[in-house]
Amino acid sequence: MGEELFHKIDSDSDGFIDKDELFDFLLGQDTEMDRISEIFFELDTNKDGKISKAEWIDGYARVWNQEEFIPTGWKTRPEQTESYFKQLDSGDKGFLTFDDVKDMLSKENPGIEEDGLKEMFKSADKNADSQLSLAEFMEYFIDIEDCMTMNLEKTKKGLVKSIVFARLRPQAIEGGHKDAGVACSKKLEHFDKKTLTVSGKKYDFPKQVLTPEVNQEQVFDTTMSDLMDAWTNQEMNCMLFAYGQTGTGKTHTIFGTPDSLKSDELHPDWGIFPRAVYTCLKRMEASKIGWPSLKYCLTASAMEFYCGMGFDLLYDKVPVIIDKQGQAIGCNYKIIEKVSDLANFIDEVYGKRTVSKTKMNSGSSRSHTALMLTLHQTGDVPAEVTGTEDMPGMYESTTFTVMDFAGSERVDKTGGERADMTNVGIKIAKGEKLSIPEQGCLINFELTSLCTEVIIASEQHAKKKPYNPPKALVTDTIRFASATFQGRSLLGMVICISQASQNGWETWFSCEMAEKMAKLTAPIRTVTRHKLKTAYKKAQKAAAEMTKDFEKTDTKNKFYALRKGQSNGMKRYVEVLERLGASDE
Ligand SMILES: Nc1ncnc2c1ncn2[C@@H]1O[C@H](COP(=O)(O)OP(=O)(O)OP(=O)(O)O)[C@@H](O)[C@H]1O
């Protein structure tokens, strides 16, 4: 707890808490200015004007035994509210008595006498059993308005800007990310919390540079705060591009260590994906308290884009159709009820990915992977929300996609001859296998095309014109990702960067790409809400048609695998809607 809190307060992640950081944190907790100065003085034992981690760990418990600790955001982050409830619950009873909450109430309401605090307790204690259950505690204290607030950056025309971050990989002690002291045509010369300088060019596109010492929790809190809110509370689809040279830590950033995925409790090594699952499930549980008609189901799907085409990683790698809206049709999915359900999902996904050994990473991914978490929600929507009338049994689904892009690399690093895109195109058309340099060539082509699409989309939106992703001469990868540029999803991006001198060119390429992505401005749309029963009928009809199509298809027909995947995916979707009660009378 002490260490976790240290990182939370150390907002610039320089390894020290300075006075401003402590003030920022504690003023938010309603602590008096004088008391904050006293706390700072007490913790800064060597009086160098900053609190090191050792000083913090040493003094934290001492100081906070005198102060009751209230975590930041406990009223706006349901996932924090639960842990705060547990902290207050002396003796792990599973409920709170007046004595448990008395100090917290008096801190929150300075000047109110004990009788007044008792009145508050009574108001929260709905069933008058002198105990606050988690549900009662949340219902009384959670600030729904604040939960719904996002800080998206917008242009004057109201277009939403993409949210781009850079994460620096720690120096490796061996392998391709150990500094070999080799001069390269480009060089990472400097980085700080906001900028990166590569060969004289200063990049200021990152909303924040996540420096090497930044831990997994901080990466999630920083990069995902708005995306999580958009996805779980604001009816928006979200897409996070993870990009970087091979071995720079994309998989580490997305998933974290394999062992950590066995845990269902918050784990320090979890990457973004398990944290998103954990936070989403906690939020849904908390939402059910204030909104009893809510039912939800979280599903995970995965697609691989290899040789420009999409394949379902959860169903025999059958091809997936990307429709005109850039949506993947008929992907199979797994139901995720707890974080440890992800372990199997990830084993399956990453076991099936097309991986080649390159000089830089023994398990380098030479394909792009889309990992999709879809939150299906149904419930009665009250008139206060619709603005018109009560709408019973409504349904919506929002998807959070992580697009794990294979990195661009110079040919001499992948090991092989230089490839040419025309020959690559001919080979793909003939269905021939690509060599590693040819896979690299296609990857570079797709990444460059994506940047071009960002520029076109932003120009169109600035002119108040719609952007249409290209239909011809593009790969499925680009059609899928560029739907985001239309405003169908809120876009975030994390680029992972190596510090090693021999990787300067790749670092420069990553910065150039991220700089372009950061220029994206789009009119972000919310998803459409339907009646659950209507969505169910439509899905049943589509599943029946697709199954009929598939059953009529000969195994030798080139569309056999595709139709098999579609019919399976649609049947599974029908099952999800049934889980939500769509078939109940
Ligand atoms: N921030 C970090 N902290 C600790 N270890 C890291 C970090 N980033 C990367 N690593 C380690 O570096 C190695 C390579 O990282 P990872 O597999 O995540 O790279 P990648 O970018 O996904 O590569 P590829 O594109 O080839 O799949 C792993 O052993 C990982 O644990």
The ligand as an ORCA input file, in Angstrom:
! r2SCAN-3c Opt
* xyz 0 1
  N       8.900     -1.700    -19.206
  C       9.460     -2.926    -19.076
  N       9.839     -3.372    -17.881
  C      10.384     -4.602    -17.742
  N      10.603     -5.474    -18.751
  C      10.259     -5.090    -19.961
  C       9.653     -3.798    -20.201
  N       9.412     -3.708    -21.500
  C       9.814     -4.880    -22.059
  N      10.320     -5.695    -21.134
  C      10.840     -7.062    -21.379
  O      11.415     -7.100    -22.692
  C      11.105     -8.315    -23.369
  C      10.431     -8.046    -24.712
  O       9.188     -7.379    -24.458
  P       7.853     -7.720    -25.261
  O       7.785     -9.163    -25.626
  O       6.760     -7.135    -24.464
  O       8.140     -6.891    -26.582
  P       7.177     -6.648    -27.824
  O       7.297     -5.204    -28.125
  O       5.834     -7.189    -27.564
  O       7.873     -7.481    -28.977
  P       7.232     -8.123    -30.318
  O       6.693     -7.007    -31.140
  O       8.399     -8.771    -30.986
  O       6.200     -9.106    -29.887
  C      10.231     -9.124    -22.422
  O      11.044    -10.057    -21.750
  C       9.695     -8.078    -21.449
  O       9.419     -8.638    -20.195
*
